[in-house]
Amino acid sequence: MADEPLVLGIETSCDETGIGIVRGHTLLADALASSVDQHARFGGVVPEVASRAHLEALVPTMQRALDEAGVKLADIDAIAVTSGPGLAGALLVGVAAAKGYALAAEKPIYGVNHLAAHVAVDTLEHGPLPEPAIAMLVSGGHSSLLLVDDLTNGVTPLGATIDDAAGEAFDKVARLLGLGFPGGPVIDRTAKEGNPASIAFPRGLTAPKDLAAHRFDFSFSGLKTAVARWVEARERAGEPVPIPDVSASFQEAVCDVLTAKAIEACRTHGVSTLVIGGGVAANSRLRVLAEERAAKHGIEVRVPRPSLCTDNGAMVAALGSRLVAAGVAPSRLDLPADSAMPLTSVSVAG
């Protein structure tokens, strides 16, 4: 609708420079520049490399987004930017750029929470989000379960990772198996050729005593270690490592825990909608298992298309659009880049 706010979103929390433009629930542009290839030889994201890549990519990515949407900066009603959480240096690039654009164009600015934006982006795919909903966010830095009553006012954290995040575990196991970086996509592909039941890897924080204290929390450090020890034992014995079977069994262990706890959170809170976001949400097995388990309990699963699961500017614009539409006051021009921004803060108060 032409009377809905036209919002531009800037995302630079990690290794993706994203600029998105949204009108209401309609995505008009989603321009992305990734520095993942620059980090591949290090086996993980190097903060200084990411920050420099953002500096180089932001202006041309901004122009691509404006051209794709067929608008000018002057047409924009508000600018949203990821204020946190994320890599401090990377966040600073986006926040500084957003302040410059907002000041030059005399537009209001909204500093938003990266994780809440991962929830908001689903509205571009499936329309308004039923509330309350349960959101499971799984990425390289986060594994979280959230109760979403009103996305513009805040979310209630139910559980989170107590060590390695799911995406981090994928990266580390991929490196262990010599599959390269990033680990999520390559393990997903390799697992299709393996047997997920071939190796009984552990399911972290699922024992009765663990559930009592960490009902909706996640732990993947032990699983990563178990994979490493299994591989080392095979190599010591001079036996070949069946990489497809290891990949499939590891992936199954991760997806089993994630989906089981997400469905339990929905049932516990009487919620019939589960939203899955973050880079790991692009995993094909996670999507299938979540659908299978949710169907047994009448729960709707909403997962954005893979390109909207990974970090992007569209998700930031989507959350900014919701904030503008809800009449939330914009942030001040001196808003910070907060690498440890809590989940309870959807946006930076004005």
N, C-alpha and C positions, 0 to 999 in steps of 0.2 A: 504494500500500500504506500502511495506517495506521501501520506501524512505521517508515516512512521519515521523514527529517527535514522539518519544515515550516519553510521558510526565506523570509524577506522580503528583497527586494532594493531598494536605492535608487540611482537613476541621475540625476546632475546634471552630467555632464561638459561639456555644451555648451548647446543651447537646448531640450532636452526634459527635463521633470521626470517621471521614471518611477518607479512603485512596482509591483513584481511580487511575487507570492506563489506559491511552488512547493512541491509535496510530491514528492520524488523526481524523476521525469521528467514529472510531471503539472503543468500550469499551471492554477492556481486563480484567479488574478487578474492583470490587466495594465492598470493605470490610468495614463493619460498626460495631461500638460498641456503643450502646445507654445507657445513664444513666437515661432514663426517669423514670424507676421504682424507682430510688433513690429519685426523686423529687416528686413523686406522693403523698406521705403523707403530703407534704407541700402545695400541690395544685398549684404548679408552680415551675419554675426553680430557684434553689438556686445557685448563681454564684460560691461560694466557693466549693460546692459539685461538680459542673460541672468541675471546674478546676482540682480538684483531680482525678476525673474519667478519664479525658483526659490523665493525667500523667500515670495512671495505664494502660490505654488501648492502647496508641499510638504505642508502640513498637510491641506488639503482633498483632495489626491490620495491621501494616505495613508489617509484615512477611506474614500474610495471603494474603494480596493483591499481594505481589511479587510471592508467591507460586501459587496463582490463575492465574496470568498472565503468569507464567512460565518464568520469567525473574529475573535478579539480579539487584541490585542497580547500578552496573557498566554499565548496558545496557541502563539505562535511559538517555535521551538527556537533559531533563530539569526538575526542580522541581517547582511546583506552590503551593502556600499556601494562604489561606484566611488571608489577612492583616487587613480587616475590612469590614463593621462594625460588631459589635457583643459585647459580654461580654469581657471586657478588660483582665481579668485573663485567660479566656478560649483561647482567641486569642494568648496570650503570649506563651501558651504551644505549639500550632501549629507552630507559627513563629520561636520559639527557636529550635524546633525539625527540621524544614525545613532548618534552617541555619546550624545546625550540620550535617545533611545528605548531604547538598550541599557542605559544606567545606570538609567533609570526602571523598566524591566521586568526588570532583572537577567538579561539575555541576553548570550551571547557575540557578539562583533562580528568580522566578517571584512572587511578592506579588500582589494578585489580590483582586478585589472587590467582596464580597459575593453575592451582588444582581446581578451584571453583570454575575456572574457564573450561577445563576439560569436561565438566558436567554440562555447562551451558552450550557447548558446541553441538550437543545432540539435538538441540532444538532446530538447528539448521537442516537436519536430516529428517526428523520425525515430528516437528511441530512443538507446541507448548509442552512443557514437562509436567506430567501429573505430580501433584504434591499432596502428601509426602511421597518420597521415593527413596530407595537405597541406591547409593552410587558406590561402585567399586573402581578405584583409580589405581592402575598398575603400570609402572613405568620403570625407567632405569634408576630413578631416585626415590620413588614412592610406591608403597603398597598400602592403600587406605580403604577403609569402609566408612561411609558417611551416611547419616540420616539427613535428608534434604527436605525441610518443611517449607522453606521459602528461600530460594537461592539468592534473592537480592538482600535478604536480611542476615543470612549466615547459615552455616551448616553445623551439625552436631557430630563430632568424630566418635565413631564406635570402636575402631581398632586401626592399628597401623603395624608396619614392620618393626621388629625390635632389633634387627640387624640388617642383613642384605635385603634390598628390595628385589622384587621378582625379576625386573629387567636387568638389574646388576648381576643376579645369579645366571641369567641367560648369557650375558657377556663373558663372565668368568668361566663358565663351562665350555662355551664355544672356543675360548682361548686355550683351555686345557686340551680340547680335542683337535686343535689346529685348524679350526673352521673360520677364523678371522673375526673381524669386528665390523658392524655391530652383530651381536650374537643372536638376537631374537629371530630375525628373518631366516638366517642360515640354518638354525636349529629346526625351525618350523619346516623348512624344505627337506632337510635331511631326515627328520623324524618320519616323514611319509613313507620312507623305504624301510623303516624298522618296526619292531614289535614292542608296543608300549608295556606289555606284560612280561617281557623277557627278564627284567631285573627289578627286584623289589627294593627300590629306593625309599628312604623314610619320608613320612609326611610330618613336617614340623608343627609343633604345638597342637596336636590332635589327640594326645593321650588324655585320659580323664583328669589327671592332676594338672596338666597344662591348660585344659579348657576351663578349669575352675578359676584360674588366674588370668588367662589370656584367651577368653572365648572368641573374640573377633580379631585378635592380633595374628601377625604372620611372622614366620622365621624361615629363611632359606639358606642361612649360613651352614647349618648342619647338613642339608641336602647337597650343597656344593662340595663340602668336605667328603661326604659319602661317595660322590661320583669320582672325586680325585683318588680316593683310596681304592676304589674298585678298579679304576684304570691302572693305577700303579701296581696292583696285585697281578693283573693280567700281564703287564709288561715284565715284571720280575719273573714270572713263570715262563716267559718267552712265547706267550700266546698272543695272537692278533686281537686288537681291540675292535669289536663290532660297533663302529661309530654310529650307524643308523639306529641300532638297538639302544645304545646308551642315550642317544639324543631323544628317542621316542619315550624311553622309560623316565628320563629326567623331566621331559616336558609334561608327561602324564602326572608325575608327582606334583609339579607346580600347579597345573590346572585343576587337579583333584582338590587340593587344599583351597585354592582361591574360590572355586565355584561352590564347594560345600559350605564354606563360611559365609559367602554372600547370600546363598539361599536361606541359610539358617537366620541370618540377620533380617531378611525379609519376613520370614515366618514369625520371628520373635516380636517384631514391631508391627505386625499386621499390615505390611506394605505389599502391594501387588505389582510394583514396577521396579525393575532393576536396571540401572544404567551402568554400562561398563565403558570406561575411558582410559586414556593413556596409551603409550606406545605398545604395551603388551596386549592391549585389547585387539590389536590387529592379528594376534595369533589365531590360526584357524582352529586348533583343537580347543582352545579356551572358548571360542564362540559356540562350537558344536556342543561341548559338554554343558555349558551354561544353559543353552536352549533345552537340552534333554532333561536336565534336572529341574529347571523352572517349570516346564510343561506339566510335570507331575503334581505341581502345587498351584497351578493356575496363575503363575507369575509371568508377566510380560518382560522380555529382555529387550532392551534398546541398546544397540551398539552402532556408533557412527561408522561410515565407510572408512577403510584403513587410512586414507590420506588425511582424515580429520581426527584420527586417534593420536597420531604423532604430534609433536609440538607444531603449532601453526598460528598465524595471525588471525585466522577466522574465529578461533575459539575465544580470543581476547575481545574481538569486536562483538561477538555474540553476547558475552557477559556484559560488556559495556552497553549494548543495546537494551538489555533487560534492566540495567540500572537506570538508564535515561528514561525508559518508559515508566519505571516505577516511581520516578520523581526523586531518586536519591541524589543528594547534593554532591557536586563534583569535588574532587580532591583539590588541595591547594597546590600552587605551582612549585612549592618547595617539598613536595612529596618525596620520600626516600626510596632508595632501592634496598629492600629488606630481604636478605638471603634466607632468613629464618621466619618469614611471615607466617603467622599461625593460621590454621584452617578456619578458626572462628572468625577471622577477618576476611570478608569477601572483597572488600574494597578499602582503600585508604580514606579515612574520614576527612571531610573538608574543614 
